[in-house]
Amino acid sequence: MLNSVATLPSFCSAKIWEGRHNWHMTLQRKRLGRLGERLAKNYLKKQGHKILALNYKKPWGEIDIVASKKNSEENPKLVFIEVKTEKKTASLRFGPPEEKVGPRKQRKLIRLAQGYVLAKKYPPDTNWQIDVVSVEIDSITRVATLKHIKNAVTG
């Protein structure tokens, strides 16, 4: 485990170690994010969503999950889901994960959703919404808490 390294070898400078440490932290964040996305995907499936795409990318951003769900009129509704994952200790310090979806990210998500509808040739009157799934993971108890905020982003 990389965390168990206590001392630097004599040939390493502190600057090299800092770069390695930052790389390791980035890798940990990516793993945490992927775990949150897997948990969110499984949760959404259990809620009756059909997963259409994962990590839909464009040059200006990415949507974590694209799904569809039958609404009350039996017409499928597209649901674009942004997943935000944090360790419980971080969310106590910096606020819950869903608060990380600020105005700039919201504009990107709207643009990505509109682009998806056009690219996949859905009819212009297709119903869609943008949700946020917040995942908090307690690393001590190994328990994840999911919060699904429907229509979290409106344009």
N, C-alpha and C positions, 0 to 999 in steps of 0.2 A: 504494500500500500504506500503511495507516495507521501501521505501525511506523516508516516512514521520516521521519515528522514529528519534527524535532529541537527546534524552539523553538515556544513559544506565541505566537500573535498578541498584540499589546499590549492588545487589548480583552478578552482572556480572563483570568479569574481562575484561580488554581491549583485552587480548589474545583470549578469547572466542568470543568476538564481532568481532575481525578481521577474525576469521574462519567463522563466520556466514556471514560476509560481503563478503568474497571471494566466499562462496557458492552462495550467492545471485547474484554476478556478473557473475559467471559461468552459472547460470540459465538464466540470461538475455542474455548472449551470445548464449546459446543453442536456446532460443526462437527466437532470431534475425536470427540465422542460419536456423532454420526451416521455418521461414517466407520467407527468401530469396529462399530457395529450393522450396517452394510452388509457389512463383512468377515465378521462372525459369521454373518449370514444366508447368505452365499454358502458359507461353510465347512459350515454345518449342512445345506444342500441337498446338497452333495457327499457328506455322511455318510449320506444317505438320509432326512433329515427332510423332512416336508411342512410348509411354513409356513402356519399358519392365521390368524395376526394379528400385526400389528406395533404396538407402542406401545399396548397395551390399557390404557385409563385408567379409573380410578374416582376419586372425590373424595379417597380416602386414599392413592393411589399409582398406579404404572404398572408394567406388565411389558413389557420391551423386545420379546421375541419369544415367541409361543405357537406350538408346533409339535406334530406327531404323528410317531410312529415305530412301526413294527411291532416288537413284541418277540418273543421266541422262541416264544410260543404263538400267534403270528399275530393277536393282539389289538392294536389300536392303543393306544399309551400316549401320554398327553398329556405334553408337556415344556414347562415354563415356564422361559425363559432370561433371566437378568439379565446384561447386557453391561457390563463395566467397562473403560474405555479410558484409558490414560495415555501420555504421552510417556515414552520410556525414561529420560530424565534425572530426571523426577519420581518414577518408580518406584524409582530407585536411592536417592533421598533419603527418600521416604516409605513405601516398601514396595510390593510388587506390587499391581496393581489389584484382584485378588480379595479382598485383605484389607479392602477398603472396604465389603464386605457384612457389616456388624456385626449384632448381635442385633436391634436395632430394625428394620433393613431386612429381616432374615429374617422377622420376625413379619408385616411388611407383605406380603411376597411370599407367605407362606402364606395370609393372608387374601384376597389378590387371586386366587390360584390356586383357592381354594375358591369364591370368588364367580364366577369364570369358569365352573367346572364347573356351578354352579347356574344361572347366567344362560343358558348354552347348552344346558341340559336334558340333560346327560350322565347316564347311570345312576349311582346313588350308589356303585357298586362300581368305577367307572372308575379304572384305574391312572394315576397321574400322579407326576411328580417335578419338582424345581426344580434346574436346573443353573446354573452361572456360566461365562460365557466371558470370559476375561481377555485383553485386547488391549494389547500394548505396541508403540508405534510409535517407531522410531528415525528422527528427523527428518533426520539427516545421511545415512544410507544409504537412507532411504525404504523400510525393511523392517519389516513388521509380524509380530509373533510372537503366535500365538493359543494359549491353554491352555484346554481344555474340561474343567471339573470337574463330573462327573456326580453327581447326588444331593448337591449341595453344601449344600443346606438341607433339614433334616429337622425334622419337628415332632412 
